[in-house]
């Protein structure tokens, strides 16, 4: 099993995915251990003094004016976590909870929170034991971090609440004991340090970025297949035409689509003597739309990289021992890009649906049967698959409405402006799922259209994708129960099987078009220190 080392530097996005989805184990680096101990020494010194310090010897939020005597501070930490673990609704997915726990551990490892080493180690131990706190969907305003979701995690570390233990929900105390782990008795400052972070928003952003990179490549594949199946031209993908408008994402998508279509007998069959002057926007402008989505993704990746390099807490322990309050916990930077990404996701899906619809309209499909039906009139073909796709696109348009423009004051007007970043992240997760399904419908439809062009055959790359699809979904024929076909195609889109097959058979170096993306992903800033 993979091991991820959490140091004082930024976590790599791929490490977040490994821990969240693949069950990778974690450990604290020696540098992180030293940083945690150093910061804790400052907290212990201030806790012993008579000077009130927020988060150490005072109440919280609007109750920060009360000085808390030493004998009540343990109770203060427990009360903070218990009262803030106020989520409700459906369970948040395990991968999101594991991501936010890892990201909280990363901030603890920075040496700017003041927790004890054993508290940080408790988070690593829970991740390694596969114990996932039960977190509820509603409760975070994305202001003082994701308070409620992170409180449910801290509650489990205390031995309270519930956890998912490898698929079985059980009391946290029982699960900790079963895995030989001890509950943590929180000390001064630790309650705030465990919950005052943007880790839920950031975790969902990192996972969405990972998925959207593959989905935008898959959108290029779907568009390439539609260009073939609808007898459109690939001339618009030429590098000299793309260079007239030098947006990097557009150039990447065009080059990718050109590589996937290289050597296509279908495209070659009508390169000369085709009376059409130009194709519909949904094919001709695919590089522009997909490319703009790629550029938006790059911007969001930059923001995520900065946040991964951040130590989000309040108050924070500085290197000279000062403990200062501030507003770094506000989720606006993440909320904006989470909302921003939902816009191109909806638009890429909308263009995909328009290409699908062209296959089904006998007046626009260039000779294909109505609705791609085997016996039109008796059979309906893919008519209702487009209805399903259209319903999802309509939902995506609603999800593109921003959450971050809203704000509801809380904590007796102390927290009078909130980011709603958690809500933006939750709807983006739904958007990513719907885009996966929309692209699956287009690929399923385009593959059927291409098969109906026989004896003409597609390019090696798109043909390889269709061959993988045909291992799960039968080719053209009389009507059958269509829902299982849609689910199978969705699974193949989600796991990358179709894209991998296409890339492995591309006649050109398709991976050359992603070099700019890789360079961007590996050049982000990081916190000072080791970069494990």
N, C-alpha and C positions, 0 to 999 in steps of 0.2 A: 504494500500500500504506500502511496506517495506520502512524503513528509514535507510540510511547509514550515519553515522557520520564520517566526515572527520577531522582527528586530525593531530597533528604534527608527528605522527608515520605513518608506512606504511599501505596502504590500503590492505585489504585481496583480493586475486584474485576473490573470489566468490562475493565480493561486486562490483567489476568492472563489472562482468557479470550481476548482478542484476540491476545496473544503466543503463548499455548499452543496455540490451535486454528486461528487464522486467519493465522498467520505474520507478524503485525505486527513491524516493526523497532523497535529501541530505541536510545536515546541517553542519556548522562548529562547532567544539567543543570549549568550553571556552578557553582551552589551546591554540588552534590554533589562536583564535582571539587575545589573548595576544601576541603570538609570531609574528603575522602579524603587530600589532601596534608597538611592540618594534623594529622590523627591519625597519619599515617605519620612525621611529624617526631618525635613523642613516642616512637614505637617505635624509631626509629633512635637516639635519645638513650639510651634504656635498653639497647639492644643493645650500645652501646659501653661501658657501665659494667661493673664487676665484680660488681654485685649480681644474684643469680639472680632471674629473673622468669619465672613459668610461661608456657609457650607461646613465649617468646622465646629464653631461654637454658637451658631445662631439658627433660627428657624429658616424656612425656605420661602421663596417667592414673596407674596405679600405679607408673610409672617416673619420676614427676616429681621425685624426690629427686636425680637426677643433674644436675649442672651440665654443660652442653655448651659446649665451647670454640668460638670463632668459626670455626675451620677445618672444623668438622664440621656446622655449622648448615644448610648447603645440603643436605647428605646427610640430615640429620635431617628436613627438610621432605619430601624425596622418599620417604624410608622411611615416614614417616607416611602419605602418600597411598597408596603402593603396598600397604602392609600393611592399610590400612583399606578398600581397594577389594576387599572379600572377598564380594561378593554372589554369589548363585547362583540358578538357576532360570530361568523364562521372562523374556523382556525386558519391562521396564516400558514402558507406552505412551508414545509420543513426546510427547503433550500433557502428560503428567505430568512428564516430564523437562524439557521447556521451561518449564513453570510453576515447577518448583523452581529451575532456573537463574536465571530472572527474579527470583524472590523472594530468592535468595542475593545477586544483584546489588543488589537494593533495600537489603538490610542492609549490604552493602559501601559503598553510597552514603550511608549514614547518618553516616559519619564516626566510628563507634565500633568498628571492627574493626582498623584499623591496616595494611591492605593498601596496596600501592603502586597508583598510578593505572593503570599499565599492566596490572596484574593484573585490576582491575575492568573495564577496557576489553576485555580478552581475552574475558570472558564475554559482553559485548555483541556483540563481533565474531562469536563462534560462533553466537549466536542469529540475528544478521542474515544469516550465511552459510547458515543452515539446516542446521548440523551439530549432530546430537543424540547425545550420548554414549550408549553402550549401557549401561544400568543393569539389574541383575538384581533379581528380585522379592523374594528373601529376603536378609536381612542386617541390617535396622534393628530395634533394640529401642525406638526412640523415646525414648531417654534423653538422651545427650549429642548431641541432635539426631538427624538421620537420617544417621549417620556413613557407613555403607557406600554408600548411594545417592549422597550428595554427593561421596564420595571417587572414585567412578567418573567423575563430572563433572570434578573437579579433575585426575584422571589424564589425561583427554582434553585439557584445557587445557595440561598438561605435554607433550603430544605422544605419550602412551602410551595403551594400551588401544584400544578400537574406537569408532567413531561411525557413525551412520546419516547418510549424505550423500544426501539426497533419494531415499530408498528403497533405497540400496545401502550395505551394511555394509562398511566398509573400515578399515584401520589409521588411528588418529588422526593420526599424523605425516604420512602420505600425503595425507589429506584436508585438513589444515591447509595443507600446501604447495600443493595444487591450488587453494586459495582465497586464496593469498597471505598466509597468517597464520603468525606465528612462535610456536613453543612458548614457554611461560613458564617461566623458571627461578625457582622460588619462593624468597623471602627469609624472614628471621625473622618469625614470627608468622603468616605467610600460610597455612600448612598448616591450622592450627586454624581460622582465619577462614573458610576455604572449606568446612569440613565440619561445624562446630559449630552447626547450625541446624535448625529445625523445618520447613524449606521443603517437604519432600516431603509431610508431613502437611497443611500449610497449603494447598499447591497442590491436593491432592486434595479438601480441604474446600471451597475456593472453587469448583472445578469442579462438585462435587456440589450445592452451594447453587444455582448457576446452573441446573443441570438440574432440581433438585427444584422450583424455583419454577414452571417450565413444567409439570412433571408433576403438581403439585397442582392447577393450573388445569385440566389435562387430566382429572384424576380428577373434578373438578366436572362437566366436560363429559360424561364417561362416565356419571356418576350421573344427570345430567339426561336423557340419552338413555334410560337404563334406566327412569326414572320415566315417560317417555312410553311406551316400548315395553311396560311392564308395567301400564299404565293406573293408575298411582299418582297421588296428589294432590300439588300444589305448595303447598298451604295451609301446610304445616309450615315453609315457607321465609319466611313473612311476617315483616317487620321487627319488628312488635310482639311476636311470640312469641320471636324471637331476643333481643330486648332484656331479656327476663326473666333471661337468663344472659349477662352482658356480657363474654364472652371475645371479643377482637377477631378472632381467626382464624375463629371460628364465624360471626360476623356477615359476614365477608368471603366465606366460602364460600357461605353462604346467599344473600347478595345476588348473587353471581356466578351461582349456579344459577338463581335467579329470573330474572335477566336473560337467560340462555340459553333459558329456557322461555317467555319472554314471548310471548303471542299464539299459543300452541300449540293448533291445532284438536283434536289428540288429547286433551290435558288438558281442554279445554273440553267435549269430547263426553260426559264422565261426571262433570262437576262437580256435577250435581244428579241425585238418584235412584240413586246408587251405594250399595248396601247395606253395603259394607265400612265399618267404624268407623275403622280405622286400618291403615296399611301396616306391613310388616315393618321391623325395625330397619335393615336394610341400605340402605333408602331414606329412612326417616323420620329416622334419626340420621346421615345422611351429612354434614350440616354440622358436627355435633359432632366426628366423627372427623377429617374433612378439616381442620376448623378447629384442632383440637388439634395436628395435624401442622404446620399453618402457624405456630402459636405456637412450637412447638419449632424450626422453621426460623428464626424471628426471633431466638430465643435464640442459636442457632448462628451466625447472621449477626453478632450483637453480639460474640461471642467471636472470630470471624474478623476483624472490623474492628479489634479490639484487637491481634490478632497481626500484622495487616498494618502496624500503626503501631509495631511493636516492632523492636528491633535485637538479634537473637538471636546471641550469640557468647559465648565464654568463653576467656580473660579478655576484658573489654571495656575500650576506651579511653574514659575520661571526658573531659568538656570541659576540666577543669583539668589534664589530662595524666596523671592517675593511671591505672594499669592494674590492675584488680581482678578477682579470680575470684568466681564466684557460681554460682547454679543456674538461671538463666533459660532454659537450654536444655532443661529437662525438659518433656516433651510432654504432661503431664497435662491442661492446659486444653483442648488440641485433642483428645486421646484421648477425653475424656469426651463431648464433643459429637458426635464421629464415631460413637461407640457409641450415643449418645442418638438420633441421627437414624435409625439402623437400626431402631429400635423402631416409630416411626410409619410408616416405609416399609413394614414388614411388615404393619402393621395396616390401612393404606389398601388394600394389595393383598388382604388377607384379606377385607375388606368387598366389594371389587370382585368377587372370585370368588363370593361368596354371591349377588350380584345376577345374575351370569352364570348360575349354577345355576338360579335361579328361572325364567329364560327357557326352560330345557330340560325342566322338570318340568310335565307337562300338568295336574297338580293345582294348580299355583300360578301358571301363566303367563297366566291370564285369557283362555283361548280360543285360544292359539297351539298349533300342532301339536306332538306330542312331539319334543323335541330340535330343533325348528325344521326338521324333515326335509321334503323335498318329497313323498316317498311313504314315510311311516313304515313300517318293517319291511323295505322294500327299501333305503331310504336311512337313514343314521344321523345326517345333519345335523351339528350341532355337538357331538355327544356327546363325542368324544375331544378336541376343543378345550378343553373344561372339564377333562378329565383333565390335559392339558398345563398348564393354568393352575393346577390344584390342586398339581401337582408343584412348580411354581415358588413357590407360596405356602408350601409346606412347607419348601422350601430357604430362603426369606426368614426364616421363623421361627427356623431354625438360625442364620442370619447375625445375627439380633438379639441373640444371646448376646454379652455384652460381652467385648472383648479387654483392656480397660484394668484389669480386676480381677486380671490375671495379672502376675507379675513374676519375672524370672530374674536373679539377681546375675551381674555380669560384671566384668572387669578386676580379678581377684584381690580381689573384694569392695569395691573402691573405688567402683564403680558398683553399689551393692547394692539399688537400687530403680529399676525402669525402667517406662516408661509403656505400651509396646506400641501407641503411637499409629499407627505405620505400618501395623500389622496391622489396626487398627480402620479405617483409611482404605481399605485394600485391600478389605476385605469390604464397606464401604459402596459402593464403586464397583460391585461385583457386585450389590448390592441395588438400586442405581439402575437398572442394566440390566434386572434382573428385573421391577421395577415397571413399566418401560416396556412390557415384553412382556405383563405381566398386564393392564394397561389396554388394550392393543391387542386382546386377546381379548374383553374386555367390549365395547369399541366395535364390533368386528366382529359380535358376537352381537346387541347392541342394535340396530345398524343393520338387521340381517336381521329382527329382531322388528318394528321400526317399518315396514319395507317390507311385511311381512305384514299390517299393519293397514290397508292401502289398502282403500277410497278415502280413509280418514282420512290426513291429512298432518301432519308434525311442525312445530315452530316454524321460523321463518326461520333461526335460528342453528344448531340441530341439523341442519336440512335441508341447510344449506350444508356442514356437516362431512360428512354422508353423501354429498353430491354429489362432494366431493373424494375420499372413499374409493372411490366407484364408478368413478373414473378408473383405479384400480389393481386393484380387486376387484369381480368381477361380483356381481349381486344374487342373490336366492333362486333355486334351481333344483336339479336332481338333484346328487347327490354328485359332487365332483371332488377332485383332489389339494389338500388343505387347507393344507399347509405353506407353499406360496408365498403364499397369502392372508394367513397369519399374519405372514410376514416383511414383506410389503408394508404391512400395517397398522402393524406395529412401526416401520417406517421413517417412515411418515406421523406417528406419534405423536412419534418422536424429533426429527424436523426441524421440528415445530410447525405443519405444514400444516393439519391438521384444526382445531387451536385457532385459528389465524389466520383460517381461513374462517368459523368460528363467530362470532368476535368481529366480523368485518367485516359480519356480517348481523344482529347482535343489535339488537332494537328499542329497548333502553335503552342508556344510556352504560355499557357493561360495564367500561370502563376506570376509571370512578369508584371501583370497589370496590378498586382496587389503589393508590389514592393514599396510604393509610396505609403500605403496604409501601414505596413509593418514598421517602416521607419518612423512614422508618426507615433505609433503605439509605444515604441521603445525609447522615445526621447523625452518623456515627461519629467517634470521636476519631482523631487522627493525630499522628505524630511532629512535634516542633517543626521548623519550616522550611517550605520551599516545598512545595506540594501539587500537583505536576504530574500 
